[in-house]
């Protein structure tokens, strides 16, 4: 999977199986999928557990580690990313950025710039030391 790839979001089924499809998202970081509308709006209103969701990709299924709200507006996130990592494109949202974080990288290969501290201005990731 590459940055910018679209993915399917499913509920976690019984016994670890994949449940019903509930939305889509886009990979914006090797370990982060931005949730697309309308699921992002629902997650902004209703508290859910990360373990309720799984991302389905051609390479396999990926358990969501954490649900992360954006720390800045969509417009500010776009401005920061365009300056720091031009290949990152966010999905436009009215309710604010909502992202799923994973313990493992969703793609393979070297990802320059994705360990940079500027990400901590957009999302508080497990790798961030300033938030």
N, CA, C and O of each residue as an XYZ file, in Angstrom:
524
protein
N       0.846     -1.180      0.000
C       0.000      0.000      0.000
C       0.887      1.238      0.000
O       1.980      1.235      0.565
N       0.414      2.265     -0.624
C       1.172      3.504     -0.705
C       0.381      4.642     -0.076
O      -0.837      4.557      0.080
N       1.085      5.702      0.282
C       0.440      6.901      0.791
C      -0.552      7.367     -0.276
O      -0.218      7.441     -1.459
N      -1.765      7.676      0.153
C      -2.808      8.092     -0.766
C      -3.741      6.969     -1.196
O      -4.780      7.229     -1.803
N      -3.385      5.724     -0.890
C      -4.245      4.590     -1.252
C      -5.540      4.623     -0.462
O      -5.554      4.967      0.720
N      -6.633      4.259     -1.131
C      -7.933      4.148     -0.487
C      -8.044      2.770      0.153
O      -7.550      1.786     -0.398
N      -8.688      2.696      1.309
C      -8.872      1.431      2.009
C     -10.322      1.298      2.469
O     -11.048      2.288      2.564
N     -10.729      0.073      2.750
C     -12.065     -0.204      3.268
C     -11.998     -0.338      4.783
O     -11.066     -0.935      5.322
N     -12.988      0.218      5.462
C     -13.078      0.118      6.916
C     -14.253     -0.798      7.243
O     -15.372     -0.592      6.775
N     -13.973     -1.814      8.057
C     -14.987     -2.785      8.469
C     -15.059     -2.835      9.991
O     -14.141     -2.397     10.684
N     -16.154     -3.371     10.492
C     -16.219     -3.670     11.915
C     -15.463     -4.975     12.139
O     -15.261     -5.762     11.214
N     -15.056     -5.184     13.371
C     -14.401     -6.435     13.752
C     -15.518     -7.439     14.019
O     -16.388     -7.190     14.854
N     -15.501     -8.556     13.326
C     -16.531     -9.573     13.493
C     -16.226    -10.497     14.656
O     -15.215    -10.346     15.342
N     -17.101    -11.439     14.864
C     -16.934    -12.437     15.919
C     -15.702    -13.292     15.652
O     -15.421    -13.657     14.510
N     -14.981    -13.600     16.700
C     -13.820    -14.463     16.582
C     -12.690    -13.893     15.754
O     -11.872    -14.645     15.225
N     -12.629    -12.554     15.629
C     -11.554    -11.924     14.886
C     -11.796    -11.853     13.392
O     -10.923    -11.418     12.641
N     -12.968    -12.274     12.953
C     -13.269    -12.196     11.521
C     -13.598    -10.757     11.132
O     -13.796     -9.899     11.991
N     -13.652    -10.511      9.837
C     -13.997     -9.190      9.316
C     -15.510     -9.077      9.257
O     -16.185     -9.935      8.688
N     -16.038     -8.014      9.850
C     -17.479     -7.788      9.867
C     -17.921     -6.944      8.688
O     -17.289     -6.954      7.631
N     -19.010     -6.214      8.877
C     -19.587     -5.435      7.780
C     -18.757     -4.201      7.441
O     -18.079     -3.633      8.298
N     -18.826     -3.804      6.187
C     -18.154     -2.586      5.725
C     -18.903     -1.386      6.288
O     -20.127     -1.309      6.179
N     -18.165     -0.437      6.897
C     -18.800      0.738      7.510
C     -18.265      2.052      6.954
O     -18.782      3.117      7.290
N     -17.239      1.994      6.108
C     -16.705      3.232      5.556
C     -15.441      2.999      4.757
O     -15.046      1.871      4.464
N     -14.824      4.125      4.416
C     -13.578      4.102      3.666
C     -12.596      5.081      4.312
O     -12.957      5.856      5.198
N     -11.374      5.026      3.858
C     -10.354      5.943      4.347
C      -9.213      6.020      3.359
O      -9.217      5.363      2.318
N      -8.231      6.841      3.708
C      -7.053      7.047      2.853
C      -5.809      6.975      3.733
O      -5.773      7.542      4.826
N      -4.788      6.268      3.241
C      -3.525      6.206      3.973
C      -2.838      7.564      3.839
O      -2.556      8.014      2.728
N      -2.569      8.219      4.978
C      -1.907      9.528      4.975
C      -0.528      9.469      5.620
O       0.205     10.458      5.602
N      -0.174      8.346      6.177
C       1.084      8.120      6.901
C       1.242      6.604      6.909
O       0.234      5.899      6.862
N       2.455      6.073      6.967
C       2.616      4.623      6.946
C       1.815      3.882      8.011
O       1.497      2.706      7.834
N       1.484      4.556      9.118
C       0.733      3.907     10.189
C      -0.595      4.596     10.487
O      -1.164      4.399     11.561
N      -1.102      5.413      9.537
C      -2.320      6.175      9.794
C      -3.232      6.187      8.565
O      -2.787      6.408      7.439
N      -4.526      5.942      8.816
C      -5.570      6.078      7.808
C      -6.516      7.177      8.270
O      -7.040      7.131      9.383
N      -6.730      8.167      7.403
C      -7.737      9.184      7.690
C      -9.095      8.595      7.329
O      -9.265      8.040      6.244
N     -10.054      8.715      8.232
C     -11.405      8.210      8.032
C     -12.183      9.210      7.176
O     -12.163     10.410      7.447
N     -12.866      8.712      6.143
C     -13.640      9.562      5.233
C     -15.056      9.778      5.766
O     -15.562      8.980      6.555
N     -15.687     10.867      5.324
C     -17.097     11.077      5.664
C     -17.943      9.953      5.054
O     -17.580      9.412      4.009
N     -19.036      9.603      5.675
C     -19.661     10.157      6.862
C     -19.211      9.494      8.160
O     -19.615      9.928      9.239
N     -18.368      8.432      8.078
C     -17.931      7.742      9.295
C     -17.154      8.674     10.212
O     -17.256      8.544     11.432
N     -16.380      9.612      9.668
C     -15.623     10.534     10.521
C     -16.555     11.356     11.407
O     -16.243     11.599     12.573
N     -17.689     11.784     10.871
C     -18.654     12.571     11.650
C     -19.251     11.729     12.773
O     -19.435     12.212     13.890
N     -19.553     10.469     12.468
C     -20.093      9.581     13.503
C     -19.084      9.389     14.626
O     -19.444      9.435     15.803
N     -17.816      9.172     14.265
C     -16.776      8.967     15.279
C     -16.505     10.243     16.081
O     -16.005     10.169     17.203
N     -16.827     11.405     15.519
C     -16.682     12.671     16.240
C     -17.780     12.833     17.286
O     -17.602     13.553     18.268
N     -18.918     12.162     17.077
C     -20.056     12.286     17.989
C     -20.167     11.146     18.986
O     -20.586     11.357     20.124
N     -19.794      9.938     18.573
C     -20.023      8.735     19.366
C     -18.684      8.085     19.715
O     -17.875      7.804     18.831
N     -18.459      7.849     20.999
C     -17.214      7.202     21.431
C     -17.223      5.739     21.003
O     -18.178      5.009     21.270
N     -16.167      5.327     20.348
C     -16.005      3.939     19.901
C     -14.613      3.473     20.297
O     -13.712      4.287     20.500
N     -14.442      2.170     20.404
C     -13.164      1.559     20.740
C     -12.414      1.190     19.460
O     -13.022      0.744     18.488
N     -11.109      1.373     19.462
C     -10.291      1.048     18.291
C     -10.465     -0.413     17.878
O     -10.486     -0.723     16.687
N     -10.587     -1.304     18.850
C     -10.726     -2.729     18.564
C     -12.004     -3.114     17.836
O     -12.165     -4.267     17.436
N     -12.913     -2.165     17.661
C     -14.157     -2.429     16.935
C     -13.951     -2.394     15.418
O     -14.841     -2.780     14.661
N     -12.761     -1.925     14.970
C     -12.550     -1.693     13.543
C     -11.341     -2.439     13.012
O     -10.381     -2.709     13.733
N     -11.416     -2.761     11.736
C     -10.311     -3.392     11.026
C     -10.256     -2.769      9.625
O     -11.291     -2.513      9.010
N      -9.049     -2.532      9.135
C      -8.839     -2.027      7.783
C      -8.541     -3.217      6.883
O      -7.696     -4.056      7.197
N      -9.238     -3.276      5.776
C      -9.051     -4.374      4.826
C      -8.316     -3.823      3.602
O      -8.778     -2.890      2.945
N      -7.166     -4.422      3.316
C      -6.367     -4.047      2.150
C      -6.066     -5.314      1.354
O      -6.256     -6.419      1.862
N      -5.603     -5.171      0.122
C      -5.220     -6.368     -0.653
C      -4.120     -7.188      0.031
O      -4.010     -8.394     -0.188
N      -3.306     -6.522      0.861
C      -2.217     -7.213      1.552
C      -2.676     -7.925      2.815
O      -1.923     -8.720      3.376
N      -3.893     -7.658      3.274
C      -4.384     -8.310      4.485
C      -5.250     -7.381      5.319
O      -5.611     -6.282      4.897
N      -5.569     -7.852      6.508
C      -6.403     -7.094      7.437
C      -5.528     -6.502      8.538
O      -4.570     -7.129      8.993
N      -5.870     -5.293      8.955
C      -5.049     -4.572      9.925
C      -5.936     -4.074     11.065
O      -6.872     -3.304     10.851
N      -5.627     -4.524     12.269
C      -6.377     -4.116     13.454
C      -6.045     -2.674     13.811
O      -4.872     -2.301     13.855
N      -7.056     -1.867     14.064
C      -6.847     -0.476     14.466
C      -6.310     -0.451     15.894
O      -6.863     -1.095     16.785
N      -5.235      0.293     16.101
C      -4.581      0.407     17.408
C      -5.192      1.542     18.234
O      -5.484      1.362     19.417
N      -5.386      2.713     17.613
C      -5.961      3.868     18.310
C      -6.787      4.696     17.333
O      -6.502      4.744     16.137
N      -7.817      5.346     17.868
C      -8.586      6.323     17.107
C      -8.095      7.685     17.554
O      -8.110      7.998     18.744
N      -7.651      8.509     16.584
C      -7.041      9.797     16.912
C      -7.819     10.941     16.277
O      -8.055     10.926     15.069
N      -8.223     11.933     17.068
C      -8.828     13.141     16.468
C      -7.722     14.073     15.985
O      -6.624     14.088     16.541
N      -8.019     14.840     14.959
C      -7.061     15.834     14.490
C      -6.900     16.936     15.518
O      -7.849     17.270     16.228
N      -5.711     17.501     15.602
C      -5.419     18.569     16.557
C      -5.616     19.956     15.953
O      -5.647     20.956     16.671
N      -5.750     20.009     14.621
C      -5.926     21.281     13.908
C      -7.061     21.109     12.897
O      -7.519     19.994     12.651
N      -7.501     22.204     12.325
C      -8.548     22.154     11.313
C      -8.032     21.479     10.047
O      -6.826     21.310      9.865
N      -8.949     21.103      9.191
C      -8.591     20.519      7.904
C      -7.687     21.471      7.128
O      -6.655     21.057      6.600
N      -8.072     22.752      7.057
C      -7.286     23.731      6.293
C      -5.863     23.859      6.821
O      -4.912     23.938      6.043
N      -5.715     23.879      8.145
C      -4.376     23.996      8.721
C      -3.561     22.721      8.482
O      -2.358     22.799      8.230
N      -4.199     21.555      8.558
C      -3.501     20.297      8.291
C      -2.976     20.271      6.858
O      -1.842     19.858      6.615
N      -3.804     20.713      5.912
C      -3.393     20.763      4.498
C      -2.210     21.711      4.322
O      -1.262     21.402      3.600
N      -2.270     22.856      4.979
C      -1.185     23.845      4.867
C       0.123     23.281      5.427
O       1.175     23.433      4.806
N       0.068     22.638      6.580
C       1.276     22.067      7.194
C       1.842     20.964      6.304
O       3.040     20.948      6.021
N       0.988     20.045      5.863
C       1.449     18.915      5.047
C       2.004     19.372      3.706
O       2.997     18.821      3.232
N       1.380     20.369      3.088
C       1.876     20.826      1.787
C       3.271     21.429      1.901
O       4.057     21.380      0.954
N       3.566     21.985      3.042
C       4.889     22.569      3.276
C       5.905     21.489      3.665
O       7.053     21.541      3.225
N       5.499     20.516      4.480
C       6.433     19.543      5.040
C       6.543     18.232      4.266
O       7.629     17.661      4.176
N       5.440     17.750      3.710
C       5.416     16.465      3.009
C       4.407     16.557      1.871
O       3.288     16.060      1.998
N       4.790     17.191      0.752
C       3.843     17.492     -0.321
C       3.026     16.316     -0.857
O       1.972     16.552     -1.449
N       3.441     15.097     -0.687
C       2.689     13.956     -1.201
C       1.473     13.578     -0.379
O       0.668     12.757     -0.819
N       1.320     14.155      0.807
C       0.201     13.812      1.682
C      -1.024     14.620      1.285
O      -0.964     15.846      1.191
N      -2.135     13.932      1.053
C      -3.395     14.597      0.729
C      -4.460     14.133      1.705
O      -4.708     12.936      1.844
N      -5.080     15.073      2.372
C      -6.140     14.762      3.320
C      -7.498     14.745      2.619
O      -7.692     15.415      1.605
N      -8.421     13.981      3.164
C      -9.800     13.960      2.691
C     -10.501     15.146      3.339
O     -10.416     15.338      4.552
N     -11.196     15.944      2.526
C     -11.903     17.103      3.075
C     -13.001     16.633      4.024
O     -13.712     15.665      3.752
N     -13.119     17.340      5.134
C     -14.066     16.975      6.173
C     -14.682     18.221      6.784
O     -14.037     19.267      6.862
N     -15.918     18.112      7.212
C     -16.581     19.232      7.878
C     -16.478     19.130      9.390
O     -16.614     20.133     10.091
N     -16.238     17.921      9.900
C     -16.242     17.701     11.347
C     -14.850     17.670     11.961
O     -14.720     17.561     13.180
N     -13.825     17.761     11.154
C     -12.461     17.647     11.660
C     -11.881     16.297     11.293
O     -12.611     15.338     11.043
N     -10.587     16.237     11.265
C      -9.893     15.004     10.879
C     -10.044     13.958     11.976
O      -9.861     14.248     13.158
N     -10.380     12.741     11.567
C     -10.399     11.576     12.447
C      -9.520     10.536     11.772
O      -9.644     10.299     10.570
N      -8.636      9.917     12.538
C      -7.696      8.966     11.947
C      -7.613      7.695     12.777
O      -7.820      7.711     13.990
N      -7.308      6.599     12.103
C      -7.018      5.327     12.752
C      -5.510      5.139     12.701
O      -4.891      5.306     11.650
N      -4.924      4.792     13.839
C      -3.484      4.528     13.921
C      -3.258      3.032     14.064
O      -4.057      2.323     14.676
N      -2.144      2.559     13.481
C      -1.802      1.140     13.499
C      -0.434      0.951     14.130
O       0.413      1.842     14.064
N      -0.216     -0.203     14.739
C       1.091     -0.485     15.328
C       2.131     -0.783     14.255
O       3.309     -0.469     14.428
N       1.702     -1.387     13.146
C       2.631     -1.719     12.069
C       2.374     -0.806     10.876
O       1.291     -0.239     10.731
N       3.372     -0.676     10.040
C       3.206      0.118      8.822
C       2.307     -0.632      7.849
O       2.402     -1.851      7.712
N       1.436      0.108      7.177
C       0.529     -0.495      6.205
C       1.205     -0.759      4.870
O       0.726     -1.566      4.073
N       2.311     -0.082      4.630
C       3.045     -0.269      3.389
C       4.475     -0.661      3.673
O       4.935     -0.625      4.815
N       5.156     -1.028      2.637
C       6.555     -1.398      2.786
C       7.444     -0.316      2.213
O       6.985      0.555      1.473
N       8.713     -0.374      2.557
C       9.681      0.557      1.991
C       9.990      1.708      2.939
O       9.425      1.816      4.028
N      10.887      2.547      2.500
C      11.346      3.693      3.284
C      10.356      4.848      3.129
O       9.899      5.136      2.022
N      10.033      5.496      4.224
C       9.080      6.599      4.219
C       9.740      7.848      4.796
O       9.551      8.149      5.974
N      10.507      8.579      3.993
C      11.204      9.756      4.510
C      10.216     10.826      4.973
O       9.218     11.099      4.307
N      10.512     11.419      6.116
C       9.705     12.527      6.615
C       8.539     12.121      7.489
O       7.955     12.973      8.158
N       8.179     10.848      7.505
C       7.001     10.466      8.265
C       7.285     10.264      9.750
O       6.348     10.089     10.529
N       8.530     10.284     10.155
C       8.848     10.253     11.571
C       9.111     11.650     12.105
O       9.494     11.813     13.264
N       8.911     12.644     11.278
C       9.215     14.028     11.632
C       8.236     14.588     12.654
O       7.066     14.203     12.672
N       8.708     15.494     13.503
C       7.857     16.055     14.557
C       6.715     16.938     14.063
O       5.807     17.235     14.839
N       6.728     17.370     12.801
C       5.622     18.196     12.319
C       4.300     17.442     12.355
O       3.239     18.060     12.447
N       4.351     16.103     12.281
C       3.117     15.321     12.384
C       2.413     15.566     13.708
O       1.185     15.508     13.774
N       3.175     15.839     14.765
C       2.588     16.048     16.095
C       1.725     17.303     16.151
O       0.948     17.470     17.092
N       1.843     18.179     15.173
C       0.945     19.346     15.115
C      -0.407     18.964     14.545
O      -1.401     19.636     14.821
N      -0.467     17.888     13.745
C      -1.712     17.465     13.088
C      -2.410     16.366     13.882
O      -3.613     16.450     14.131
N      -1.667     15.341     14.279
C      -2.200     14.205     15.034
C      -1.215     13.808     16.121
O      -0.002     13.862     15.914
N      -1.721     13.416     17.258
C      -0.852     12.934     18.340
C      -0.690     11.426     18.150
O      -1.546     10.645     18.564
N       0.409     11.029     17.527
C       0.678      9.627     17.253
C       1.482      8.994     18.387
O       2.067      9.705     19.204
N       1.512      7.681     18.440
C       2.283      6.988     19.468
C       3.741      7.371     19.446
O       4.404      7.364     20.483
N       4.253      7.709     18.261
C       5.666      8.065     18.127
C       5.964      9.497     18.545
O       7.131      9.876     18.641
N       4.934     10.299     18.795
C       5.150     11.705     19.167
C       5.643     11.815     20.602
O       5.169     11.110     21.492
N       6.587     12.698     20.808
C       7.087     12.915     22.162
C       6.647     14.258     22.705
O       6.891     14.559     23.873
N       5.997     15.079     21.876
C       5.628     16.421     22.325
C       4.148     16.573     22.655
O       3.723     17.662     23.041
N       3.354     15.521     22.516
C       1.922     15.680     22.820
C       1.438     14.707     23.886
O       0.261     14.720     24.246
